[in-house]
Amino acid sequence: MKENFPVIKSVDLPLVYELEMGDFINKLLKKNVNNRLGHDTIRKIKLHSWIKDMPWGKIKSRAYPSPCNVNVKNLLKIKCNIFLDIPS
């Protein structure tokens, strides 16, 4: 039985983001668990070129507001602002 997966549409991002993001996602989605990025330590994920400059300390201390605002009364209404601050 073939599974139907949702189509992910391309977003207008600079090529370097597309390449780094694609590499990051592909490494996370390896079929063999032992070949996946971060299978042995989260540090390898945090050092990937696509997210290596993230301010992990501030994220851990919750110094940044969440990019998603969830309406708890209706979980189908989710507003995300993840791509608003991507530099060009």
C-alpha positions as CSV (number, residue, x, y, z in Angstrom):
1,M,0.0,0.0,0.0
2,K,1.4,3.3,-1.1
3,E,1.2,6.2,1.5
4,N,0.1,9.6,0.4
5,F,2.3,12.4,1.8
6,P,1.4,16.1,1.7
7,V,3.1,18.1,-1.0
8,I,5.6,20.6,0.5
9,K,5.7,23.7,-1.7
10,S,8.9,25.7,-2.2
11,V,9.3,29.0,-0.3
12,D,11.3,31.8,-1.9
13,L,14.5,31.4,0.1
14,P,18.1,32.2,-0.9
15,L,19.8,29.1,-2.4
16,V,22.2,28.7,0.5
17,Y,19.2,28.3,2.9
18,E,17.6,25.8,0.6
19,L,20.7,23.7,0.3
20,E,21.5,23.8,4.0
21,M,17.9,23.2,5.0
22,G,17.6,20.3,2.5
23,D,20.8,18.7,3.9
24,F,19.6,19.1,7.4
25,I,16.2,17.5,6.7
26,N,17.7,14.7,4.6
27,K,20.1,13.8,7.5
28,L,17.2,13.8,10.0
29,L,15.1,11.5,7.8
30,K,17.5,8.7,7.1
31,K,15.7,5.4,7.0
32,N,18.5,3.7,9.1
33,V,18.3,5.2,12.6
34,N,22.1,4.7,13.1
35,N,22.7,7.0,10.0
36,R,20.4,9.8,11.2
37,L,21.9,13.2,12.3
38,G,21.8,13.3,16.1
39,H,21.1,9.6,16.6
40,D,23.8,9.5,19.3
41,T,23.9,13.1,20.5
42,I,21.9,16.3,20.1
43,R,25.2,18.2,19.8
44,K,25.6,17.0,16.2
45,I,22.2,18.4,15.3
46,K,23.0,21.8,17.0
47,L,26.3,22.0,15.1
48,H,24.7,21.5,11.6
49,S,25.4,24.5,9.4
50,W,21.7,25.4,9.0
51,I,21.1,25.9,12.7
52,K,24.6,26.3,14.2
53,D,24.2,30.0,14.8
54,M,21.0,29.6,16.9
55,P,21.2,31.2,20.3
56,W,20.7,27.9,22.1
57,G,21.2,29.5,25.6
58,K,18.4,32.0,25.0
59,I,16.1,29.4,23.5
60,K,16.7,27.1,26.5
61,S,16.0,30.0,29.0
62,R,12.9,30.9,27.0
63,A,14.1,34.4,26.3
64,Y,12.4,34.3,22.9
65,P,8.6,34.3,22.4
66,S,7.2,31.2,20.6
67,P,6.9,31.6,16.8
68,C,3.5,29.7,17.1
69,N,0.5,30.9,18.9
70,V,-1.9,28.1,19.6
71,N,-5.6,28.6,20.4
72,V,-6.1,25.9,23.1
73,K,-9.9,26.1,22.6
74,N,-9.5,25.1,19.0
75,L,-6.3,23.2,18.2
76,L,-7.0,23.4,14.5
77,K,-6.4,27.2,14.5
78,I,-2.6,27.5,14.7
79,K,-0.8,30.6,13.6
80,C,2.9,30.3,13.0
81,N,5.4,33.1,12.2
82,I,8.4,31.0,11.7
83,F,9.6,32.4,8.4
84,L,9.1,36.1,9.1
85,D,12.6,36.8,10.3
86,I,14.7,35.0,7.6
87,P,17.4,37.4,6.3
88,S,17.6,37.6,2.6
